Amino acid sequence: MDMVLSSLRRLRLYAAGMGEDPIADELKNNRALMGWLSTTSDQVQNYLSRGVIIKERTEYANLLSGQKEYWLEAPPIIDLTNVAYDSTGLWDGSESELSTQYSGINDESVVLGTELGITVPKGLRIIYTGGLAYHAVNSVFNMAEIKTWTVDNWVKGSTSGAVGRVAAVSSLVLTIESYYGVFEKDETLIEYTDIDCTTAADPAITSTISSISKQSLAEKYPAIVGAVEAQIRFYWNHMTDFENVGSDKEGNTIRQTPKTSRKYPFIDEVLDLLEPYRKTY
């Protein structure tokens, strides 16, 4: 599947947002968090039935006589590169490129300009760039002025109130790891040395976002990232008692009822967050 849908830093800071101490940056903690982050990200994307991270993809579909529209695994389409068919389904160099095709409603499918009238298993190949966001937590902004931003310092949006960490700086391009909120075009970013944004950088650094080049998944679809983090937070809180749900009035442990009808191990709150983004076609 695609890359992980949060970051170790955000997971360690998650507790602080709940009024608790941050999860310490230690090997034993990071090892547990990284394992949960990888598996939970895969499980979320499988549950949603879609690829989340934007990248170039090659998909094959069964070519069906009478069918012109084919649905993709990682909508929406950002760029449709090539659509071709092979009457043998072998893809040994004898395929033919289709000159006429276009994206369907909401860029979620490919519609052939011509119905080919043949049925071939694995007869259609679609090369496209698609997905919801380029990165789980990093947004890329084009800034109005070149400033000496400091990596690992924090920035706050003057209008949105969004907060993020300076991840990379290159001339007029600023990469911010989102912590919370959604940054806005034309707002001023102010640099701070602390996550609470109470101590301004010295000298003071400010600049305006002239355009948003790439918006993170955490900003575009915060519920998806939040669902991953909530599930991992549940794992963290129940590291030694996954099988238990509580205790009775005598103090005896109550074990979970096996979820024989549930394919995914998500808590109900996570399922509620993910449901609106699930691809069901």
C-alpha positions in Angstrom: 0.0 0.0 0.0 1.0 3.7 0.1 3.1 5.4 2.7 2.1 5.9 6.3 -0.8 8.3 7.0 0.7 10.2 9.9 4.2 10.7 11.4 6.1 9.7 14.5 6.3 13.3 15.6 2.5 13.8 15.5 1.9 10.5 17.3 4.3 11.5 20.1 2.7 14.9 20.4 -0.8 13.5 20.3 -1.0 13.0 24.0 0.0 16.6 24.6 -3.1 17.7 22.7 -5.2 15.6 25.1 -3.7 17.4 28.1 -1.3 14.6 28.9 2.5 14.2 28.7 3.8 13.7 25.2 5.0 10.1 24.3 8.7 10.2 24.9 11.1 10.1 21.9 12.6 6.8 22.9 13.6 3.7 21.0 11.1 1.4 22.7 8.2 3.9 22.1 9.2 4.7 18.5 9.4 1.0 17.7 5.9 0.4 18.9 4.5 3.5 17.3 6.2 2.8 13.9 4.8 -0.7 13.8 1.3 0.5 14.6 1.6 3.4 12.2 2.6 1.1 9.3 -0.1 -1.6 9.9 -2.9 0.9 10.8 -2.2 3.0 7.7 -2.4 -0.1 5.5 -5.6 -1.3 7.2 -7.2 2.2 6.8 -6.4 2.3 3.1 -7.8 -1.3 2.6 -10.9 -0.3 4.6 -11.4 2.8 2.4 -10.8 0.6 -0.7 -8.6 3.3 -2.2 -5.0 4.4 -2.5 -4.6 7.7 -0.5 -1.2 9.1 -1.4 -0.9 10.8 -4.9 1.5 9.1 -7.2 1.7 7.6 -10.7 -0.2 4.3 -10.9 -0.6 1.6 -13.5 -3.8 -0.4 -13.3 -5.2 -3.2 -15.4 -8.9 -4.0 -15.9 -11.0 -6.7 -17.6 -12.1 -5.2 -20.9 -15.8 -5.9 -21.3 -17.9 -5.6 -24.4 -20.4 -2.8 -24.0 -18.6 -1.1 -21.1 -17.0 2.3 -21.6 -16.5 3.5 -18.0 -13.9 2.0 -15.7 -13.4 2.9 -12.1 -10.0 3.4 -10.5 -8.4 2.4 -7.3 -7.0 5.8 -6.3 -9.3 8.6 -7.4 -9.4 11.4 -8.0 -7.3 11.5 -11.2 -4.7 14.2 -11.2 -3.2 13.4 -14.6 -4.3 10.8 -17.1 -1.1 9.6 -18.8 -2.0 6.7 -21.0 -4.9 4.3 -21.8 -4.3 1.3 -23.9 -5.8 -2.1 -24.7 -4.4 -5.5 -25.7 -6.7 -8.0 -27.4 -4.7 -10.9 -26.0 -4.3 -9.6 -22.5 -0.7 -10.6 -22.5 0.9 -7.1 -22.8 3.9 -8.4 -24.7 4.2 -5.3 -26.9 1.2 -5.7 -29.2 -1.0 -3.3 -27.3 -2.7 -0.3 -28.9 -3.0 3.1 -27.3 -6.5 4.7 -27.2 -6.4 8.2 -28.6 -9.7 9.3 -27.1 -10.6 9.0 -23.4 -11.6 11.3 -20.6 -12.2 11.4 -16.8 -15.6 10.5 -15.5 -17.6 12.4 -12.8 -15.5 13.8 -10.0 -12.4 12.3 -11.8 -13.1 8.9 -10.3 -13.2 6.9 -13.5 -11.9 6.7 -17.0 -14.4 6.8 -19.9 -13.4 5.4 -23.2 -14.2 7.6 -26.2 -15.0 4.4 -28.2 -16.6 1.2 -27.0 -14.3 -1.5 -28.3 -16.8 -4.3 -28.6 -14.5 -7.1 -27.2 -14.2 -8.9 -23.9 -10.6 -9.6 -22.8 -9.4 -10.5 -19.3 -6.8 -7.9 -18.2 -7.3 -6.2 -21.6 -7.3 -2.6 -20.5 -4.3 -0.7 -19.0 -4.6 2.7 -17.4 -1.6 4.8 -16.4 -2.5 7.8 -14.3 -1.5 9.9 -11.3 -4.2 9.9 -8.6 -4.9 10.0 -4.9 -6.0 12.4 -2.2 -2.8 14.1 -1.1 0.9 14.1 -1.9 2.0 13.5 1.7 0.4 12.5 5.0 1.5 15.5 7.0 3.8 17.8 4.9 2.3 20.8 3.1 4.4 22.8 0.6 3.9 26.6 0.3 5.2 29.1 -2.1 6.2 32.2 -0.1 6.1 35.9 -1.1 9.6 36.6 0.2 12.8 34.7 0.9 13.3 34.5 4.6 15.8 32.6 6.9 13.3 30.1 8.4 14.8 27.7 10.8 14.1 24.0 10.4 12.4 22.5 13.5 11.0 25.8 14.6 7.2 26.3 14.5 5.0 28.6 12.5 1.5 29.8 13.1 -1.0 31.2 10.5 -2.1 34.7 11.4 -5.6 34.2 10.0 -6.2 30.4 10.3 -4.4 29.9 13.6 -3.0 26.7 12.1 0.3 25.5 13.6 3.1 23.4 12.0 6.8 22.6 12.2 9.3 23.9 9.6 10.4 20.7 7.9 12.4 22.1 4.9 13.3 25.5 3.3 14.4 26.1 -0.3 14.4 29.7 -1.5 10.8 30.7 -1.7 9.4 27.2 -1.0 8.6 26.3 2.6 7.6 22.8 3.7 5.5 22.6 6.9 4.7 19.5 8.9 1.1 20.1 9.9 0.3 19.9 13.7 -3.2 21.2 13.7 -5.5 23.5 11.6 -5.5 24.4 7.9 -3.2 27.1 6.6 -4.7 29.5 4.1 -3.4 31.3 1.0 -2.5 34.9 1.5 -2.2 34.6 5.3 1.0 35.6 7.1 3.2 32.9 8.8 4.9 33.9 12.0 7.9 31.8 13.2 8.2 30.7 16.8 10.7 28.6 18.7 8.2 26.6 20.8 5.2 24.5 19.9 2.8 26.6 21.9 3.8 29.6 19.7 4.5 31.9 22.7 8.1 32.8 22.0 8.7 34.5 18.6 11.9 33.7 16.7 14.7 36.3 17.1 15.1 38.0 14.7 11.3 37.9 14.0 10.5 36.0 10.8 7.2 36.6 8.9 6.1 36.1 5.4 2.9 35.6 3.3 1.8 32.3 1.6 1.5 33.3 -2.0 0.2 29.9 -3.1 -0.3 26.4 -1.8 1.7 24.0 -3.9 0.8 20.7 -2.1 -1.6 20.4 0.8 -1.1 17.6 3.2 -3.6 14.8 3.9 -3.8 16.2 7.5 -5.1 19.5 6.1 -7.3 18.2 3.3 -8.8 15.2 5.0 -8.0 15.6 8.8 -10.6 12.9 9.6 -8.5 10.2 7.9 -5.3 11.1 9.6 -7.2 11.6 12.9 -8.6 8.1 12.6 -5.2 6.6 12.2 -3.9 8.5 15.2 -6.9 7.7 17.3 -6.6 4.0 16.6 -2.9 4.1 17.5 -3.7 6.1 20.7 -6.1 3.3 21.6 -3.3 0.7 21.1 -1.0 2.8 23.2 -3.5 3.1 26.1 -4.2 -0.7 25.9 -0.7 -1.9 25.2 -0.9 -4.7 27.8 -4.6 -5.5 27.8 -5.8 -5.6 24.2 -8.1 -8.5 25.1 -9.9 -6.6 27.9 -12.7 -4.1 27.9 -13.0 -3.4 31.6 -13.8 -4.9 35.0 -16.9 -5.8 37.0 -17.8 -4.4 40.4 -15.8 -7.1 42.1 -12.7 -6.1 40.1 -12.7 -9.1 37.8 -11.4 -8.4 34.3 -14.0 -8.5 31.5 -12.6 -9.9 28.2 -13.7 -8.6 24.8 -16.3 -10.6 22.9 -14.5 -11.9 19.7 -15.4 -9.7 16.7 -16.2 -12.6 14.4 -18.2 -10.3 12.1 -15.7 -7.5 11.8 -12.8 -7.7 9.3 -11.0 -4.6 10.6 -9.8 -4.1 14.3 -10.9 -0.5 14.5 -12.7 1.0 17.4 -16.2 2.4 16.6 -15.1 6.0 16.7 -12.4 5.3 14.0 -15.0 3.6 11.8 -17.3 6.7 12.1 -14.4 9.0 11.0 -13.5 6.9 8.0 -17.0 5.9 6.7 -17.6 9.1 4.6 -14.4 8.5 2.6 -15.0 4.8 1.9 -15.1 3.9 -1.8 -17.9 1.4 -2.2 -18.1 1.0 -6.1 
